[in-house]
């Protein structure tokens, strides 16, 4: 006698029994996957896998964190949940436990990684997998339709769909916590406003796809140069912000900016042309240039414009208030 999967709307839990999940999910058009409590993928719907460039066999047995989900995505979600729940949520499988802490399904816009490494945003609803005795054996993620158009921009605003980096909405939350912590610890928070030279002209000359390649390369280099506790954010166009937290000395931010400027100047092979990008960076540091995000970003922008006009340097520091 064939067994089946059932859904209990009271506990928002799926009961996984036997092989019937394939009958339900093999033709499911969106992404659906089950993973155990250690975070290892147990099965994945073939159509959803194909949409990301994978075969199911590519993912089964792989850790969810590090394959489909970048660790940076988990760290960002942990930070958001820590603020919402007013307790520290670890950036590991504890993120998913926190999502379901109140026995409710969790729906969130996750940035997943395709087989070629590019990011895609998927609206995933998370629930528990239970055996016939009701014991939790794992978790299930099912892609849901994007919320109504009025809500979609808010959800999508948490990540840049091209680079996978957080956007200004996430920066605002992290900056508020970092600046408060800096006051208590008597440390500094640095903000680097980074602008790629001639980005709009490059897109007009070579096309948007070449510009996209440059943006992805820039995001990857920023991630490599920064610490895990720092945050790299794309503001739009060819502009990025890097937030450096827990700095003991204010001049550390300028040294990091010089290192980033050098790293971003390395050649980028777009397949159409070998690019040799250049950038200007404006630096502002709390509390010397402000104790709130907006004044600090404005100070960094003024420093960036000033150094761009002078042309003698690539990195500029805002004057003290």
N, C-alpha and C positions, 0 to 999 in steps of 0.2 A: 504494500500500500504506500503510495507516494506521500511524502511529507511536504509541508509548505512553509512559507514565511507569512507571518501575520503581523499586523501593526496594531499596537495597543494605544489608542489616542489618550488614554488617561495617564500613562507613564511615558508616552512618547518614546517607546522602546520597540525595537524590531526583535522578533523571535526567529532566529535563524535555525532552521531544521532541515537537514539533508541537503539535496542538490537543487531544490526547487528555485533557489535564488536565480539560477541561470535562466529559468523560464520567465522570470519577472524582469530581469535586468539586462539580458543579452541584447534586447532591442530598445533599451532605454536610450533616448537620443543624447542625453546630457551625461556629465561625469558622475559616476557612482562608484564608490569603493568601500571596502571593509578593511579594517586593520585591528590588530590585537592590542592589548594594553601596553605592550612594549613599543608600539608604534610601527610594527612591521606590516606591510600591506599583504593581506591574505587573498583578496580577489578584487578585480576591477572590471567594470562593464566595458565590453570591446568597442562599442561605438564612441563612448566618451574618451577611451584611450586613443583611438584612432584620430579623433579631432585634435589631440595634442601631439600627434606624430608617433605615438607608441603602439606596440603590440602589447596585449595584456601580459605576456610572458616577460616583457622588459621591466615590468613594475612589480609583479608578484614576488614576494620575498624581500623586497627592498625596504629600507626604512623610509617612512613617509617624510620625515624631516631630513632633508639632504637630497631627496630625489624630486618629488613633486613640489614640496614646500622648501624654500630656502630658509636657512636658519635665521636670516635677518627678518623674514616675515613672522616667524615665531616670536622673536624678540620684540617686534613691534606690537604684536597682539598681546604678549605678556605685559608690556608696559601699559597698554590701554586697560586691560583687565585689572591690573594692580590699582590703577586710579579709580576705576568704577567700583571695585569690591573693597577698597581701602585696606588691602593686605597684599603682601608680596606674592606674586604669582611667578614661579620659576619658568624660565624660557626653555621648557622641554615638554614632555608629555603632560606635565601639570597644567599646561595651557588648556588642554581639552577637558581635563577634570574640572577646571575652574569654569569653563563654558557651561558645563552641565551641573554645576554645584547645586542649583536650586531645582533640579529635576525638570528643567525645561529644555526644549530643543533650542539649539543655538544657530542662528542664521547670520552669516557674515560674508562680506566680499573678500575672498582670499585671492592672492596673486599666486598662481601656480606656474610651474616651469614646464615648457614644452620640451620635446626631445632635442631640439636645436639650441636650447638654452634661453630662448626668448620668453618674456612673461606674458601671461594672459590672466585677466580678472574673471573669476567665476564666483557666483553666489551659491555658497554651499550651506546646507542645513545639516547640522550634526545631531546624531542620536546614539543611543546605546544599543549594542547587540547583546541579546540574552539567550541562554540555553533554555531547554524545556522546563528546568526547575526555577527559572527566573534569575539565575546568576549572570552577572555581567561578564561577557567573554571578550568583548571588544567594542569598537565604535564603527559607525557607518556615516559616511558623508554623501549626501545626495544633492545634485545640482538643482536649484530652484529657479524659476523665472525671475529676472531682475524686477525689483519692486516697481511700483507705478512711477511714471516719468517724473513726477514731482519729487520723489524720494531718490531716484537713481543718481542724480548729480552729487547728493550728499554722501551716499555710500561710496561712489567711485572716487570721491575727492580724497580718500585716505591713501591712495596709491596712484602713481603715474603708470598708466597702462603700457607705456613704451619701455621704460627703464626698470620698472618694478620698485623704484625708490618711493619712500613716503613723500607726501606733498605738504603744502603749508599747513593744512589742518592738523596733521600729526606733529609737525614741528611746533605748533602753538602749544599743544599739550605737553610735549617733552620739555620745551623751553621753560614753561612755567614751573615745572617740578625741579629742573636743573638750577634755575635761578634762585629758587627758595632754598635749595640745598646748599648752594654756594654761599648764601648769606650766613647760614648756620655754621658752615665749615670754614668760612673766611677764605674761600678759594675763588677762582675766576671761571667764567664761561666765555669762550671765544666764538665769534660768528664770522665766517669767511663768506663773502659774497663773490661768487665766481662767474665771470662772463666770458664765453668763448668769442674770440674776435671774429668778426665777419660772418657770423653764423647764418644770418638771413641771406646775405649775398651768396654764400656757398649753396644754400638750398635752391635759390633762384637759378644758379648756374648749372648745378648738377642734378637737381631734383630732390624731393623730400626724402627718398629712400637713403640717399647718401648722408643727408643730415641725420636721419634716424640712426644709421650705423655709428656716426660720430657721437651722438648722445649716449648710445648704449656703451660705447667704449669709454666715454668719460665717466659714466656711472660706475663701471667696473673698476676703473683706476682709483676713483674716489674711495670705493669700498676697500680696496687693497691698502690704501695709504692711511686710512683712519682706524682708530681702535674700535672694538666692538661696542664700547659704551658711547661713542660719538654717533652723530646722525648726519647722513648726507641726504639732501632733499633737492628735487628738481622743482624750480618755481615755474618754469615755462620757457619756451623758446630755447635759447642757449644759456640760460641762467640757472645756477645751482647755489645752494647754501650748505655749508658744513658747520655743524655745531660741535664745538669741542668742550667737553665737560671736565670738571674737577681739575682745573689747571692750577698748579701751585704758584707759578709766576706768570704775569700777564704777557711777557714777551715770548712765552712758549707758542702762542697763537701765530705770531709772525714767522717763527721758525717752521711751523707746520705748513703755513701758507706757501713759503718758499719751496718746500719739498713737494707740495701738491702741484705748484706751478711747473716745476721741472718734470714731474711725472706726466702731467697732462700734455706736455709738449712733445711726447714721443710720437713717432709716425703711426698712423692708423690706416690699414689697408681695407678699403671699402669694396674692393673688387672692380671698381670703376676708375678710381684714382687713389694714389697713395697720398694721404693728407698729412700735413705737418701743422697741427693746430697750435694756436697760441691763445693765451687767456690773460685777463687782468683780474686781480683779487683785491678786494677791500676788506680790511680787518677791523673789527670792533670787539672790545672786551668789557665785560662787566667787572666791577661797577664803574670803571673809568669813563665809559661812554654811555652809560645808562643802566638801569636795573629792570627794564621791561623789554620784551621782544621787539616791539615796533621801533622804539628809539634806537635800539642797537642795530637793527637792520638798516634804518635810515642813515646811521653813522657809517656803517660799512659801505652803503651805496655811495655816499659822498666821497669816501676814501677811494673807492674803485674808480669813480669818475675823475677824481683829481689825478690819480696816477696814470689813467688812460690819456688825459690831456697833456700831461708832462712828457710822456713817451720815454722817459729815461729809466723807468723801472717797471716791473710787472706786478709788484706787491706794494700796497700802500696801507698805512695805519691811520685811523681817524685820530684827530687831535683830541686831547682830554677836554672834558667839559669845563 
